[in-house]
Amino acid sequence: MKKIFLLALLVVSTTIYSQELDEAYLQSLPESVRADVLNTIEAKDGADKPVYRRASTFIDKKEDTSTALFGSNFFDVIQSSFMPINEPNLDSAYILDFSDVLEIQLIGQKNIIENYSINRDGSINFPDIGKINVSGLSLNDASNLIKAKINSAYIGTEAYVSLKNIRDINVLVVGNAYNPGVYTLNGNSNMLHALSMAGGVSDIGSYRNINLIRSGKIIETLDIYEVLVFGKYNFSSGLRSGDSIVVGPREKIISIETGVMSPGVFEIETNENFTDILKFANGFGQNIDLDTIGVKRVAGGKTSVINLTLDELYSFEFKDNDALYIQSYKLDTVLIEGSVINPGRYKLNKGTTLSQAIKLAGGYEDFAYPFGGYLENKKALSVNEISKDKLYEIYLSNLILNSGSSSSINPEIMDILIELKNSKSTGRIIAEFDLNIIANEPDKDTVLEDGDRIIIPQITQQVYIQGEVSNTGAARYTPGKNINYYINTSGGALDTADLENIYVIHPNGETINLGNRSRLSFIFEDDNIELIYPGSIIYIPQKTNYVNTLQVASIWAPIISSLALSLTSLSVLSNNN
């Protein structure tokens, strides 16, 4: 069986997908696998255009906005979803004006329901009462006024007032808006709605200085940063026909490259300083060096750097296009979890070792199982993710090569595909966790790296048997017993078992190929056979003569996709097949 797995990989990886896939076959695949099959075929160099292709899901996205001005994406919404609904169910504070329509119902000695449109002079004409001026009043105040007049005119009659239809208004949006012009909105609109209709603020416009002008006077000033940062969405004045919204020019643009929680480009006003900028950027970042503060400034085609103290920064007068940076330093850490006295995240100094980190965490708890200790490393995680992805590609290729109809799908291969796609890769590396051994053999102490994760499990009393045995699952650990004992406990090996390649995965992640074993060895105890430890996994694969070459990789799927595997384990499997 040596090298069969790698040969199967080579065969698959060098095969060109020349066959056509019918739609029924594709639709029989799980959605996630179907997408990967289509991606593989469409990306294959030299492949013919497939008969069946997915409908286009392309969405035209905007360019990266990481350097865009803060607030510039505020109006990137569908206008229709941003606008208020034109319905009469408004709160009682709604201000009435020309062309709003009121519904007045009388109940009692006089019973009528009539609609009354507000005239240009701001009144409604009510029979037997005459003009009632309601323009400029809130819906609640107008309702109380109308009820009072009706009660005086009609004895024993109760009046009910509601808003039937909302007026349309014409508002002029000018200045530095993307699309200046006159826009028709409903009477419940505010300045943000009008700006949205006009496409928002232009590239040179101000998000901080937007004025509502009525009869030549500034009625209200909108600062969009107040909305974005503090959630201030209350407008003191509603819009009326004839209003103008003027978007002023921006004053200063300041960028903050480092040292804050939300780096970006911000518009500031003349009277604002770093205190204001810090609010927009959500405060200082972590691990900042306040002794290294600088402002990059371009003037006359030359770039200069102004170094500042923290006190100077707060009173510093920024100029347009200044770039502020606050140096941050990287803090190396290790995360220690599980059965230690004080789990948590600890600072790493250069050369900090695993044993030193365990001591920093207070040492092991009484029920800790150091032999099952887990050290996860970012580099190992990256390698294991690549290994898992490659294995997934092998099975996907097998699926494509043997495709034709839904009946041709191998359910075992499909199960493996789904298992691999959903499994989480680990960055486990084998390390020595026994502090006594490390004390006597310091060279076995692992030097830690930034981002390493240490997990110390509690002692387990189970051994796991998988593969070609009568009963897979867990068996209770018995001290001093070897592999034969546990295989016999599980009902013995099946006829399909490959006894030449039995694997044991120890709790520390080490994987061992025990080599050839005769069936008699499982009947008569052999003390020389490897002892099993609490938490060990025994895996007996299936003989290759029971499967075809393209299915041979499936023999190893339970091992390779197992969370118990280390980087060394993968290396062992690759070298022995």
N, C-alpha and C positions, 0 to 999 in steps of 0.2 A: 504493500500500500504506500510505500515511500514515494514521495513527490507527486502522488496522484492529485492531491488537492491543488498544488501549484500548476500542474499540467492542465487541470480543468479550468483554472483561472486564465491560463494563457490561451486555451482554445476559445474560451468565451470572449476574451478581450480582443482577439484578432479577427473575430467573425463580423462580416458586414450583414446588416439586416436587409435582406433583399425581398423578403416576403411581404405581402399585403395583409393588413389587419382589417377585418371586417368590423362594422359598427356593433353588431350583436356581441362579439367577443369582448370588445372594449367596454361595453356597458355592463358586462358581467363582472368586471373587475371592481374592487373597492375604489372609491373616488380618489383617495390619496395615491394608490398604486397606479391607477389609470393615468393620472396627471404625469407621473414619473415616466411611464411607458411612452407617452406622447412626447415628452421633453427629450427623452433619449433618442427616439427615432428622428425627430425634427433636427436635432443637433448633430447627428451622425454625418461625418464627412463622406461624400460620395454616395449617400443613400438617395434612392429615388424619392420623389415627392409622394408622401403617403396618400393612400386612397381616402382615408378618413382623417380629418383634422378638426381640432377644437375650434369653436367659434372664438373670434377675437375678444380678448379681455383687456386690451390695451387702453390705458387711461392716460391722457395727456397731463402730466404733472408739471408743476412749475419747477424752475430751477431751484437749487439749494438756497435756502433763505437764512442760513446760519449767520451771514454777515449783513442781513437786511436790517433796516431801521426798525427799532422796537415799535410795534403798533402797526407796521405796514401791511400785515396780513389780516388786520381786523375786519376789513371790508371784503375779504375774499370769501364771500358767502353768496349763495343764490338769492337774488334780490327778493324773489317771491316768498321765500321762507323767512326773510328778515322783516318784511312788512307786516303791520298789524292787520288783523282780520276785520273786514268791514262789516261789523255786526253791531246791533244796538245794545248788547249786554255789557255796558260799560259801568265803571264805578261812578258814584254820585258826584265826584269831583270834576267830571268832564265839563268843559266850558262850552256853552252854547254860542252859536253864531249863525250868520246868514245861511239859509238853505238847509239847516238841520230841520228834521220833521219830527214833531211831537205827536204822540197818540194820547188823546184825552178821553177817558171813559167816565160817564156820569151814571150813578146808580141811586135810585130812590124815587122821588116824585118825578124826576126827569131822567130817562134812560136813553143815552146815546153813546156812540163811539165814533169819533171823528179824528182825522189827521189834520194838523196845522203846521204849515211850513213857515219858518221864520223869515220875515221880509227883510229887505235891505236896510230899513230903518231900525231893525233889531226887535221888531214886535210880531206878535200874532194877533189876528183879528178874531175875537171870540164873540159869538152872537149874544146880544143883550148886555154885554159887558164892554165891548169895544177893544181898543188896543191894550195889550199887556206886553210891556217891554221886558224881554228875557235875554237878549244878547249880552254876552259878557258875564252872565250869571252861571254858576255851576248848575248841573242838572238837579241837584238836591235843592238849592235855593230857588230855582225857577219853579220846581214842583210845589214848594211850600207857598210861593207867591200866588200861583194859579189856583191852588186849593183854597186859599184864603178869600180870593175874589169870588170864586164860585160859591163858596159857603155863604157869602154875604148876599149874592144875587139869587140863589135858589135855596129856599128853606127845605130841610129834609133831604138834601141831595149830597151824596159823597162823591168826591172827584179822585180819579187815579190817573197819574201822569207818567208816561214812559217815553223813551226815545225810539222812534220808529225807524228813521233812516239817518245816517251820518252824512254830513256835507262833504263835498269834494272841495279841495283847496288847491290853489296854484302858488307854488313857492319858487323863487328864483335862487339858484345856487351858483355863485360866482367866485372869483378869485382863483386860488390854486387847487381847484377840484379837477378830477380827471376829465369829467364831461360837464362843463358848465352849461346851464340852461334853465328853462322853466319846466318844472315837473308838477304833475297832478297827483296828489295824494289824498287820503281821506283825513277827516278832521281830527282823528285820534293819533296822528303821526307826530313825531318829534324830530329834533335836529339830526339824530343818527339815521332815522329812516330816510330823510331827504338826502343826506350825504351818501347813503347806500345807493339810492337811485342814480346819483350822479357819479357812481364808480369809486367813491371815497376820495382821499387826499392824493394829490399829484406828487411826483417825485421831488418837487421843490416846495411843496406846501407844508404847513405847520399842523401838527396834531395837537398842539398846545394852545393855539390862538384861533378859534373859530367863533365868529360873532353872529348872533341873530339880530337883525336890524328891522325895526318897524317904525314907519313914519320918520325916518332919518335918525332914529336914536337906537343905541345898543341896548337891547332888552335883556340879553343873556349871553354869556361867554362859555363855550364848551372846551374843556381840556380832556381829550380822550385818554390821557395817561391817568387821570382821576378815575376813569371808568375801569381801565385795565388793571391798575395797581390796587385801588381801594374799593372798587365796585360801586362807585357813586353813579347811580343811574336815574336819579330824580331830577326832573326838569321843572323849573318854577313856572315856565311859560309854555303853553301849547302853541302850535303853529296856526297862523291865520292866512287867508288869501292876501297876497300882496307882500308877505314877508320876504326878506332877503337873508340868505345865509352866505357869509363871506369868509372864505378860507384864507387866512393870512399867510405870508411867507415864513418859512422857518428861520430861526435865528442862529443857533449853534448845534453842531452835531459832534458828539463825543463818543469815542469807542473805548470800551474796557475789555482788554484782551485776556487778562488773568486776574486771579485773586478774589473773585466774587462768585456767588452761587450761580448767577445767570449772566455770563459774559454776553456782550452785544454792543449795538450802536444805539445811542439814545439822543433824543432832542432835549436840549435844556434851554431855559430862558435866561435872560441877562442877569436876573437877580438870584439865580440858583447856584449852589455850590456842590461840593462832594457829598454833603449830607443828603441832598435830594437825589443825586445820582445813585447813592447806595441803596435807597429805597426801591428805585426802579430795578436794580440788579439783585434784589433779594438778600442784601447783606454780604458780609465777607465770606469767602470760601474757607475751607479747612486747610490747616497746615500752612498758613501764609507767613511770609517773612516780611514783617512791617518795617524792617531796616532797609529793604530794597524796594523803593517806590520810585517810579519814573514816569515822565510824560514825554512822548515823542511828538515833536512839532515840526511841521514843514512850513518854511517861510523863505521866499525868494529862491525857490528851487532847491534849497538845502534842508537837510533833516538834522535836527538837534535833539538832544535828550536833556531834560531838566530833572535832576534828582531832588527828591523831596523827603522831608521827615513826615511822620504821621500828623503832627500838629500843623505843619505847613500845608499839607494836603487839604485839610478841612477849610482853609481860608484861601486856597489857590484860585486864581481867576483863570478859568479855561477859555481858550479861543476856539473858533470854529475848526473842526477836523483834528483836534488834539486826540492823541491815543494814550490812554492811561494803562499802565501795567503795574501789578503788584506781584512780586515774585512769590511763588509757593515752593515749598520743599516737599519732596516725596518721603513719606514715612513707610518704611518696610514693616510689615506685620505678619504674624502667623495666627491662625485661628485654631484653638484647642477645644475639642468637644468630647462629651462622653464621660467616662468614669475617672475623672480627675477631681481633686479637691476644689479647685477654683477654675472652672472652664471659662473661656472668654478669648478675646483678641489681645495679643501681646506684641510689643515692639520688638523688632529684630535688629540687633546690632550685627555688624559684619562678622561672619564666622560663627554665629549662634548655632548650636547643634540641637539635635532632637532631644537628647537627655537634658540639656540645659533648659529647653522650653518646658519639658515635663516638670522639672523642679520649680520653674517659675509659676506653674499652675498648681503648685502644692503637692505634687506627686500623685500616685495612683490611689484610688479608693480601694476598700477591702475586697470588693467583688469585681475589680477590673481584670481584664484578660489581655495582658500586653502582647501575647503571641498572636492575637487577632488584631493588633494595632494597624491602623490604616493611615498612610501618609499619601495625600493627594497633591500633585504638583502640576502647575499650569502647562509646562512643556510636555509632560507625559500625557496630559489630557488632550492636547492638540494631536499628538501622534496616534492615540487611541481613537480619536474621532475620525482621523483619516483612514485607519484600519477598518473601522466599522462601516464607513461610507464605501470603501472599496468592496467589502463583502456584500453590501447591499447591491452594488452595481453588478456583481457576479450573479446573484439570484434574479435580478431584473433582466439581465441578458438571457439567462436560462428561460425565463418566462416568455420573452419575446421570440427566442429561437424555436420554442415548442408551441407557439401560438397557432391558432387556426380557427378554433371554435371554443365556446365556453366549456364544452365537454373535455377539451384537451388540457384544461388547467389542473395542475398537480396541487391538491389541497395542502400537502405538506410544505411545498415550496411557497405557496401563498401565505401560510401561517408564519413561516420564517421571515418572509418579506415584511409582514406587518409587525412582527416582533422586533426585528432589527430597526425598522423605521421609528417605532415608538420607544425603543430602549434608550437609556441615557448612558453616554460614555463616561468613563471614569479616568482620572489621571493618577491612579494608584501606582506607587512604586514600592518595592520590597525594602523594608528597613528593619533594623534590629531595635526592638522596644524593651528588651530585658536590661534594666539598669545595672544589674550585677555583671552581666556579660560585658556590657559597654565599659564598666569600671576596670575590668581585667584586660579588655581588648579595645582600647580607645579608637583604633582605626575603623571599627564597626559603627561608630557614632556618625550619623548622617548630618551634614551641614545643610541648614534650611535656607530656602529662598523666599523672597517676597511673595505673599499670596498663598503659601503652603497651608494645607489644612490637615490637622491631626485629629483622628477619631479613635478613642479608646473604648471598645465595647465591654459589656459585662460578660462574665463567663457563661458559656452555653453548655448544655448537657445533651446535645444532639449531633448526630452525624448524618449527612445527606447522601443518598444513593440515587443516581440517575442513570438513564440509558437502558441497555438490554438486560434487565433483570425482571424477575416475576412481579415484584412489587416495588415500584419507585416511591421515594418519599424519605421520611426521616426515621432514624432509629436512635434509641437512647445510647449515649456514650457509655462504654464500659472500659475502665482503665486497663491498659496492657494488652488490649485486643488489637489484632491486625486486620488487614483488608479482607482476608478470607472470612473472618467471623461476620463482618457486616454484609458481605455479599450473600453468605449462607442465610443470614437473618432475613434478608430481603427475598428469600425464596430461591436463590441461586441464579446463575447466569443462564440466559436463553440460548437456544441453538444458533441464533443469529448474532450472538455476541462476538466481538472481535477481541479475543483474549490476548492478542499480541500488542495491543495499544490501550491499556488501561491507564487512565489518568487520575491522579489525586491532586486536588487543589487544597492546600493547607490554609488554615485561617489567616496566615500572614500574606496570602496571595501567591505563594510559591506553587508552581505547577510541576509535577513530576510524572514522567512516563515510566511506568513500572516494567515495561517490556513484556516478553513472552511468558505466559502462564498456562500450564496444562490444566485440564479439568480436574485431574487427580489432586492437584495442589489445593483445590477448594474443598476436597473431601478430607484430606489429611493435612492437618495444620502444619505450616511451615514457619517456624519462628523467625526466619530470616527475611520474610516479607515485611515491607515497610509498615511501621506502627501508624495508627490513625489517631488524630487528636480531636478534642472537642471542636465542633464547627467545621470539620473537614468535609469536602465534597468528593465523592467517589463517582467517576463517570466511566461507563463501559460503552464504547461506541458500537455501531452495527457493522457487520462485515460488508466490505465493498462489493462482494459478488451478489449481494441482495439488491443493489441499486445500480443504475447506469452511471456513466462517467459524469454527465452533467448534473446529477443529483448528489455527487459525492460530498460536495461542500456542506450539504445539509446535516451530515453526520456530526459536524463540529459546531453547528449553530448554537446549541445550548451552552457550550463552553465559551465560545467567542463572544456571545452577546451577554454573558453572565456578568452581573455587577461585582462578582467575587474576583474577577480577573485583574491582574496587574499587567504592566507593560512587559515584564519578564515572561509572564504566562503566554502572551501572544507570540513572543519570540520563540519560546519552546515549541509551541504548536506549529509554527511555520517551518522550523528547522527539522522537525520530525515527521513531516508529511511530504 
